[in-house]
């Protein structure tokens, strides 16, 4: 794959995730959109690393760190969502806005 094609793929992932995160009300769907956006950033970072400095090992460390951050964010997000749903049957962002206080 070429450099521009990978950047188009990354932009497509990010754009799809942004649309999903902004257009949905379900907490799980918003989290899925955020994961797609982070995936687009990871693909772009991997693309830049592969084509600009393939001999440098720092790019691999950044990509692995981003993937680990994605996994931790998703696990914590689903844990909070599950706790909210079990406690108060809240599964949309409109209902979750009333939890202040």
C-alpha positions as CSV (number, residue, x, y, z in Angstrom):
1,X,0.0,0.0,0.0
2,X,1.2,3.5,-0.7
3,X,1.5,6.4,1.7
4,X,-1.5,8.4,0.4
5,X,-3.7,5.4,0.4
6,X,-2.9,4.6,4.0
7,X,-3.5,8.2,5.0
8,X,-6.9,8.1,3.2
9,X,-7.7,4.9,5.1
10,X,-6.8,6.6,8.4
11,X,-8.8,9.7,7.5
12,X,-11.8,7.5,6.6
13,X,-11.6,5.6,10.0
14,X,-11.3,8.9,11.9
15,X,-14.2,10.5,10.0
16,X,-16.5,7.5,10.4
17,X,-15.7,7.4,14.2
18,X,-16.3,11.2,14.5
19,X,-19.7,10.8,12.8
20,X,-20.5,7.9,15.0
21,X,-19.5,9.7,18.2
22,X,-21.4,12.9,17.4
23,X,-24.6,11.4,16.0
24,X,-25.4,8.7,18.5
25,X,-27.0,8.9,22.0
26,X,-26.1,5.4,23.2
27,X,-23.0,5.4,25.4
28,X,-21.8,2.2,23.8
29,X,-22.1,3.6,20.3
30,X,-20.2,6.8,21.3
31,X,-17.4,4.6,22.7
32,X,-17.3,2.7,19.5
33,X,-16.9,5.9,17.6
34,X,-14.1,7.0,19.8
35,X,-12.4,3.7,19.3
36,X,-12.6,4.2,15.5
37,X,-11.1,7.6,15.8
38,X,-8.2,6.3,17.9
39,X,-7.8,3.5,15.4
40,X,-7.5,6.1,12.6
41,X,-4.8,7.9,14.5
42,X,-2.9,4.7,15.1
43,X,-3.0,3.8,11.4
44,X,-1.8,7.3,10.5
45,X,1.0,7.0,13.1
46,X,2.0,3.6,11.8
47,X,2.0,4.9,8.2
48,X,4.2,7.9,9.1
49,X,6.6,5.6,11.0
50,X,6.8,3.0,8.2
51,X,7.4,5.5,5.4
52,X,9.5,8.2,7.1
53,X,11.7,6.4,9.7
54,X,11.4,2.6,9.4
55,X,14.7,1.9,11.2
56,X,13.7,3.9,14.3
57,X,12.2,1.8,17.1
58,X,10.4,4.7,18.7
59,X,7.5,4.5,16.2
60,X,6.8,1.0,17.3
61,X,6.7,2.0,21.0
62,X,4.3,4.8,20.3
63,X,2.0,2.5,18.3
64,X,2.0,-0.2,21.0
65,X,1.4,2.4,23.6
66,X,-1.6,3.8,21.7
67,X,-3.1,0.3,21.2
68,X,-2.7,-0.4,25.0
69,X,-4.3,2.9,25.8
70,X,-7.2,2.0,23.5
71,X,-7.7,-1.3,25.3
72,X,-7.6,0.3,28.7
73,X,-10.0,3.0,27.7
74,X,-12.5,0.6,26.3
75,X,-12.4,-1.7,29.3
76,X,-12.9,1.2,31.7
77,X,-15.6,2.7,29.6
78,X,-17.6,-0.5,29.4
79,X,-17.1,-1.0,33.1
80,X,-18.6,2.4,33.9
81,X,-21.4,1.9,31.4
82,X,-22.2,-1.5,32.9
83,X,-22.2,0.0,36.4
84,X,-24.5,2.8,35.3
85,X,-26.9,0.5,33.6
86,X,-27.1,-1.9,36.5
87,X,-27.6,0.8,39.1
88,X,-30.1,3.1,37.3
89,X,-31.0,1.5,34.0
90,X,-29.2,4.4,32.1
91,X,-28.0,3.7,28.6
92,X,-28.2,7.0,26.8
93,X,-26.3,10.2,27.3
94,X,-29.4,12.2,27.9
95,X,-30.2,10.2,31.0
96,X,-26.6,10.2,32.1
97,X,-26.6,14.0,32.2
98,X,-28.9,13.9,35.2
99,X,-26.2,12.2,37.4
100,X,-24.6,15.4,38.5
101,X,-24.5,16.2,42.2
